[in-house]
Amino acid sequence: MIPEKYIEIIKSGGVVAFPTETVYGLGADAWNPTAIQKVFETKGRPSDNPLIVHISDLQQVSDFVEEIPELAQLLMNTFWPGPLTLVLKKKPAVLDAISAGLNSVAIRMPSHPLAIEFISRTGPLVAPSANTSGKPSPTKAKHVFSDFGDSVPIIDGGSTEVGLESTVLDLTSSIPTILRPGFISKEEIEQVIKQPVNITTKAIASPKSPGQKYSHYKPKAAVYWLDDKSELTNQNTLYLLQDAELKQSNIITYKGDLALMAKEIYDRFRQADVDGFHQILIEPLHKYTTHPLHSALQNRIDKAVEK
C-alpha cells in the first residue's frame, strides 16, 4: 500500500516520482495546469515536448479523447496495461500544456502494480521520465534521487522491468505510425491490427510524442558505436558488447540478450558516470535486426551517441 502522503502531494498540486514497468515517471495531476507546469520546471523540459497521460482504468480514456477508434480499442484490449502509448484526437478540455498545443493526446495504462495503485487513488497523471531533461531515464529510485535529491518525493519500486520508454503509436494519421519504438514491436502491433504500420524516428518541429525532437538519454561520458572490437584496452572506457573473449570489469557482454541490455542500458550509462568512465563504446546491433527490441535499443543509443 502506497502511503497516503504521496496521494496528498499529488492532490495538492505537487509532483511525485513513481515506478512504471518502463522507467520511473514524474507524476502530476493531469487536470492541474499548475502541477503540470511544475513538471516542466522540475525537469527543465521544453514546453513544446508533449506529455503522456497515464491512466488506471479504460473508462478514463474517454475523458481525454474525442473518440476511440476500433483499432485503438483492439490495441488497448491486447496490450493494456502495458508499455504501449496511443496518440489519439483529444477533447478540447485536455490542457494544451499536455499536448504542446496540438489536437492530439498521448495516453497509456502502465502495468506496474504500484503505478496502477497510485493512479487509481490520484486520478490520471502526466508522467514523463523522472530525470533531468536530456539525461538517461531512471530505472531505479536512486537515479531519480541522483538528479533531484530531496526535492522530489520518490515511491521506491526497485528496478523497472522493461528499462526503455513505451512504444508510441500515432493513430491520428492515415496509416498507424510508430513515433517512438519500445518494448511492443512494430510486428506485434501489425499482428493484432492486421494492417501495415509505419515507423518514423526523424526529428520534427512539432512532435506528437516525447523523444521526437530533442537530444535524450545522454550520460556525461561520450557514447559511440564501436568500430573495431580488436582494441578493448582503454581502461577509461566502458564497453557494451555482445561477445568478448576478454574478461575485464569494464567489458559487459550480452550475448544477444537484448531484453537484458534494454533493462540495463540506462543504469549502465549512469553508472559509467559514477565510475568515472570517459566514454562508452557499444557494439553495433547489426546481427539482431529481427529481434523485437532492436528498433527500440537502436533508437535510444542513436540519440545518446556523439554527433
Backbone torsions as a table, in degrees:
resi	resn	phi	psi	omega
1	MET	NA	127.0	178.5
2	ILE	-73.7	129.8	179.7
3	PRO	-56.9	143.4	-176.1
4	GLU	-59.7	-26.0	-176.6
5	LYS	-59.8	-33.7	-179.5
6	TYR	-71.6	-34.6	177.2
7	ILE	-65.4	-42.7	-178.4
8	GLU	-65.9	-35.1	177.9
9	ILE	-60.8	-45.0	179.1
10	ILE	-63.8	-47.0	-176.0
11	LYS	-67.1	-21.5	178.1
12	SER	-94.4	9.1	174.9
13	GLY	93.3	14.4	179.0
14	GLY	-94.2	-175.5	178.6
15	VAL	-120.8	148.0	179.4
16	VAL	-140.2	133.4	174.2
17	ALA	-85.3	135.4	-178.3
18	PHE	-145.6	155.3	-176.8
19	PRO	-82.1	141.6	164.1
20	THR	-119.5	178.9	178.4
21	GLU	-70.6	-17.7	-177.8
22	THR	-92.8	-72.7	176.3
23	VAL	-141.6	173.4	175.3
24	TYR	-72.8	138.5	179.1
25	GLY	-108.8	152.8	175.2
26	LEU	-100.0	97.2	-169.6
27	GLY	-85.4	142.3	173.5
28	ALA	-151.9	152.4	-178.9
29	ASP	-55.8	121.6	-175.8
30	ALA	-70.4	-9.3	179.0
31	TRP	-108.9	5.3	-176.2
32	ASN	-111.7	104.6	-176.3
33	PRO	-62.2	-32.8	178.9
34	THR	-67.6	-41.3	178.6
35	ALA	-65.5	-39.8	179.5
36	ILE	-65.8	-39.5	176.5
37	GLN	-62.2	-34.2	177.9
38	LYS	-65.1	-35.0	176.1
39	VAL	-60.5	-48.4	179.9
40	PHE	-61.2	-43.4	-178.2
41	GLU	-68.2	-41.3	-178.8
42	THR	-63.1	-42.9	-177.9
43	LYS	-81.0	-22.6	-168.2
44	GLY	70.9	38.4	-172.9
45	ARG	-92.0	133.5	176.8
46	PRO	-60.8	140.9	-175.1
47	SER	-70.9	-15.8	178.5
48	ASP	-93.2	13.6	176.3
49	ASN	-101.1	107.3	-172.1
50	PRO	-65.4	161.1	-179.5
51	LEU	-108.8	158.4	176.4
52	ILE	-103.0	130.2	174.8
53	VAL	-83.2	130.6	179.2
54	HIS	-108.5	129.6	-177.1
55	ILE	-121.5	167.9	178.8
56	SER	-120.1	-3.1	-175.3
57	ASP	-147.9	135.8	-178.8
58	LEU	-58.0	-30.5	-178.5
59	GLN	-64.7	-20.3	-179.7
60	GLN	-74.3	-16.7	-179.2
61	VAL	-58.8	-43.2	-175.4
62	SER	-67.7	-13.3	174.7
63	ASP	-73.3	-20.4	-173.3
64	PHE	-113.1	-25.4	-173.2
65	VAL	-115.8	149.3	-178.9
66	GLU	-64.6	-46.0	179.0
67	GLU	-151.1	157.2	178.3
68	ILE	-108.8	100.7	-179.5
69	PRO	-60.7	159.8	-179.4
70	GLU	-58.4	-39.8	178.8
71	LEU	-62.6	-40.8	-180.0
72	ALA	-63.4	-44.4	180.0
73	GLN	-61.4	-40.7	179.0
74	LEU	-62.6	-43.7	-179.5
75	LEU	-68.7	-39.3	176.8
76	MET	-61.7	-44.8	-178.9
77	ASN	-64.1	-28.7	-176.1
78	THR	-88.5	-45.0	-167.8
79	PHE	-109.7	-9.7	-179.5
80	TRP	-101.2	142.5	-6.4
81	PRO	-69.7	143.4	-178.2
82	GLY	167.8	-179.6	-170.3
83	PRO	-84.5	51.9	175.3
84	LEU	-127.1	123.6	175.6
85	THR	-104.4	134.8	178.3
86	LEU	-111.5	134.1	175.3
87	VAL	-100.2	119.5	-175.7
88	LEU	-132.1	166.3	178.1
89	LYS	-69.1	130.6	-172.6
90	LYS	-90.1	159.1	170.3
91	LYS	-79.1	152.9	-179.5
92	PRO	-58.5	-26.5	-177.1
93	ALA	-71.0	-17.6	-179.6
94	VAL	-66.4	131.4	-175.8
95	LEU	-64.0	137.0	179.3
96	ASP	-60.4	-29.3	179.7
97	ALA	-61.9	-29.9	178.9
98	ILE	-73.0	-44.1	-172.6
99	SER	-96.8	5.3	-176.9
100	ALA	54.8	34.8	176.2
101	GLY	80.1	1.8	179.3
102	LEU	-83.8	170.2	-179.5
103	ASN	-93.2	19.6	-179.2
104	SER	-125.9	162.6	176.6
105	VAL	-139.4	140.2	177.4
106	ALA	-96.9	134.7	-173.5
107	ILE	-145.7	143.4	175.8
108	ARG	-153.7	163.7	175.4
109	MET	-118.0	108.0	-178.6
110	PRO	-70.2	160.3	-176.8
111	SER	-104.3	-9.5	-179.8
112	HIS	-64.1	129.4	-176.7
113	PRO	-59.0	-34.6	177.7
114	LEU	-68.8	-36.5	177.9
115	ALA	-64.9	-45.3	179.6
116	ILE	-62.5	-43.7	178.4
117	GLU	-61.9	-45.5	-177.1
118	PHE	-61.0	-49.5	-177.0
119	ILE	-68.7	-34.3	179.1
120	SER	-65.4	-25.2	-179.4
121	ARG	-95.3	-20.4	-178.5
122	THR	-104.0	-24.1	-167.0
123	GLY	93.4	172.8	-176.4
124	PRO	-54.7	142.4	-177.7
125	LEU	-125.5	144.0	159.5
126	VAL	-79.7	145.1	-175.8
127	ALA	-155.6	71.7	171.4
128	PRO	-66.8	166.9	-179.0
129	SER	-57.1	140.4	-172.8
130	ALA	-86.6	63.1	179.1
131	ASN	-140.7	163.7	171.0
132	THR	-63.3	134.7	-174.1
133	SER	-53.3	129.8	178.8
134	GLY	99.5	-24.6	-179.5
135	LYS	-78.3	167.1	174.4
136	PRO	-59.2	140.8	179.8
137	SER	-64.8	151.9	-177.1
138	PRO	-87.0	130.9	175.8
139	THR	-114.5	1.5	175.9
140	LYS	-140.4	154.4	179.5
141	ALA	-59.3	-34.8	-178.0
142	LYS	-66.3	-25.7	176.2
143	HIS	-66.9	-41.8	177.9
144	VAL	-62.5	-46.1	-179.4
145	PHE	-62.4	-36.1	179.4
146	SER	-60.1	-36.3	-178.2
147	ASP	-83.8	-36.7	-169.3
148	PHE	-119.6	-11.4	-177.5
149	GLY	60.0	-140.7	-177.9
150	ASP	-81.3	-0.3	-175.3
151	SER	-74.9	-17.0	179.5
152	VAL	-123.3	118.4	175.2
153	PRO	-64.3	143.6	-175.0
154	ILE	-128.7	127.8	168.4
155	ILE	-90.4	112.6	-173.8
156	ASP	-86.4	113.4	178.3
157	GLY	-114.6	19.2	-178.5
158	GLY	76.0	-160.8	179.8
159	SER	-75.2	140.4	177.2
160	THR	-74.0	154.6	-171.7
161	GLU	-79.7	-43.6	-174.8
162	VAL	-86.1	-50.5	176.3
163	GLY	90.4	-12.4	175.2
164	LEU	-124.0	151.1	-179.4
165	GLU	-61.9	161.2	-175.5
166	SER	-63.6	154.5	167.4
167	THR	-65.7	134.3	176.5
168	VAL	-112.5	120.8	-178.2
169	LEU	-116.0	121.6	179.5
170	ASP	-88.0	117.9	177.9
171	LEU	-107.1	13.6	177.9
172	THR	-94.0	-10.0	179.1
173	SER	-93.5	166.9	-176.3
174	SER	-63.3	-32.3	175.4
175	ILE	-118.3	129.0	177.3
176	PRO	-52.5	131.6	-172.3
177	THR	-132.5	127.6	174.7
178	ILE	-78.8	120.2	179.3
179	LEU	-93.8	-23.7	176.0
180	ARG	-147.0	115.0	179.2
181	PRO	-69.6	150.6	-179.7
182	GLY	-154.7	-153.0	-173.7
183	PHE	-64.9	-36.1	176.4
184	ILE	-84.2	116.5	-171.6
185	SER	-84.6	163.1	174.9
186	LYS	-54.1	-45.3	-177.2
187	GLU	-65.0	-38.5	178.8
188	GLU	-64.8	-40.3	178.8
189	ILE	-66.2	-44.4	-180.0
190	GLU	-61.7	-36.5	178.7
191	GLN	-63.1	-32.5	-177.9
192	VAL	-80.7	-45.5	-173.8
193	ILE	-92.1	-7.3	175.0
194	LYS	58.8	38.2	174.4
195	GLN	-156.4	160.6	-176.6
196	PRO	-65.6	150.7	176.8
197	VAL	-125.5	131.0	174.5
198	ASN	-83.5	163.1	173.6
199	ILE	-139.9	130.6	178.2
200	THR	-137.9	131.6	178.6
201	THR	-123.8	14.5	-179.9
202	LYS	-72.2	145.6	176.1
203	ALA	-67.8	135.6	178.2
204	ILE	-131.2	159.7	-173.6
205	ALA	-71.3	-37.2	-178.2
206	SER	-122.2	82.1	-173.2
207	PRO	-70.2	141.5	172.8
208	LYS	-89.5	-11.6	-174.3
209	SER	-138.2	147.4	169.1
210	PRO	-58.5	148.3	176.9
211	GLY	89.7	2.4	-177.2
212	GLN	-95.7	-17.0	-171.0
213	LYS	-124.2	-42.8	-168.6
214	TYR	-102.8	159.6	174.4
215	SER	-63.7	134.9	-177.1
216	HIS	-135.0	165.3	162.9
217	TYR	65.5	20.4	-172.7
218	LYS	-95.4	123.8	169.7
219	PRO	-79.4	176.8	174.3
220	LYS	-69.0	-37.7	176.3
221	ALA	-63.1	139.9	179.0
222	ALA	-71.9	132.4	-178.4
223	VAL	-105.7	131.6	178.1
224	TYR	-137.3	153.2	166.0
225	TRP	-75.6	140.5	-176.5
226	LEU	-82.0	122.9	179.9
227	ASP	-86.0	-38.0	-172.2
228	ASP	-133.8	110.6	-177.2
229	LYS	-82.0	-0.9	-178.8
230	SER	-78.1	-19.4	-179.7
231	GLU	-113.7	102.2	-179.4
232	LEU	-126.4	44.8	-169.1
233	THR	-106.9	-5.0	-176.7
234	ASN	-78.8	112.9	-177.3
235	GLN	-73.5	-12.2	176.3
236	ASN	-90.5	8.2	-177.2
237	THR	-118.3	136.1	169.4
238	LEU	-95.3	126.9	-179.4
239	TYR	-105.9	126.6	174.2
240	LEU	-111.1	106.0	-171.1
241	LEU	-121.8	168.2	172.3
242	GLN	-94.2	-36.3	177.5
243	ASP	-144.3	141.9	176.1
244	ALA	-158.1	137.7	178.8
245	GLU	-81.4	-28.0	-179.5
246	LEU	-74.5	140.4	175.3
247	LYS	-109.2	98.3	-179.5
248	GLN	-134.1	152.4	-177.5
249	SER	-66.2	-22.0	-179.5
250	ASN	-97.8	13.8	176.1
251	ILE	-119.6	117.6	177.5
252	ILE	-110.0	127.9	-180.0
253	THR	-116.5	141.3	-176.1
254	TYR	-114.4	-15.4	175.9
255	LYS	50.1	41.8	176.1
256	GLY	81.6	2.9	178.5
257	ASP	-83.8	80.8	-176.5
258	LEU	-70.2	-24.5	176.5
259	ALA	-65.2	-42.4	177.3
260	LEU	-67.9	-39.7	179.0
261	MET	-62.7	-42.4	178.5
262	ALA	-63.0	-42.0	-179.8
263	LYS	-63.0	-33.4	-172.9
264	GLU	-101.6	-13.0	-165.0
265	ILE	-58.8	-45.4	-178.6
266	TYR	-69.3	-35.6	176.8
267	ASP	-65.2	-39.7	176.8
268	ARG	-63.0	-42.0	178.4
269	PHE	-59.9	-47.9	-177.0
270	ARG	-68.8	-40.7	-179.5
271	GLN	-67.0	-31.3	176.8
272	ALA	-59.8	-39.0	177.5
273	ASP	-68.4	-42.1	178.4
274	VAL	-61.0	-40.0	-177.1
275	ASP	-82.7	-4.2	175.0
276	GLY	82.0	20.3	175.7
277	PHE	-69.0	140.8	-179.6
278	HIS	-82.9	-29.6	-178.6
279	GLN	-150.7	162.0	177.2
280	ILE	-125.7	122.0	178.6
281	LEU	-109.4	127.7	-173.9
282	ILE	-118.9	128.1	177.8
283	GLU	-66.6	130.3	179.2
284	PRO	-55.5	154.8	-173.7
285	LEU	-102.1	25.5	-173.3
286	HIS	-56.2	-32.8	-175.4
287	LYS	-76.5	-6.6	-170.7
288	TYR	-122.2	29.4	-176.1
289	THR	-63.8	-21.9	179.3
290	THR	-88.7	-5.7	-179.9
291	HIS	-71.0	137.9	-178.1
292	PRO	-57.3	-25.9	-177.6
293	LEU	-98.0	3.1	-177.4
294	HIS	-58.8	-50.3	-176.3
295	SER	-60.5	-41.5	-178.1
296	ALA	-67.3	-46.0	179.4
297	LEU	-65.7	-43.0	178.7
298	GLN	-58.6	-43.1	-179.9
299	ASN	-62.2	-47.2	-177.8
300	ARG	-67.9	-40.6	-179.6
301	ILE	-69.4	-40.8	177.2
302	ASP	-56.4	-39.0	-179.0
303	LYS	-73.8	-19.2	-179.4
304	ALA	-92.1	-23.1	-173.2
305	VAL	-70.5	153.2	177.4
306	GLU	-69.5	131.0	-179.9
307	LYS	-90.9	NA	NA
